[in-house]
């Protein structure tokens, strides 16, 4: 793994979206059709770099819960 890749990227837009909708990481984990953990959602909100596959899981769960169609660019700045 390269030492020059930044892993912590600061609060992401998904965090603001979740707060605006009154959601907690638990809400996404429970309503996900895929295996999604609270820890994955928390890392997404705090800006920890996630794999593209985990980003998709988080996006899909959020879209299921709020009933909208967010893209990855709406949720993550990286």
Buried (B, 14 or more C-beta within 10 A) or exposed (E): EEEEEEEEBEEBBBBEBBEEEEBBBEBBBEEBEEEBBBEBBBBBBBBBBBEEEBBEBBBBBBBBBBEEEBEEEEBBEE
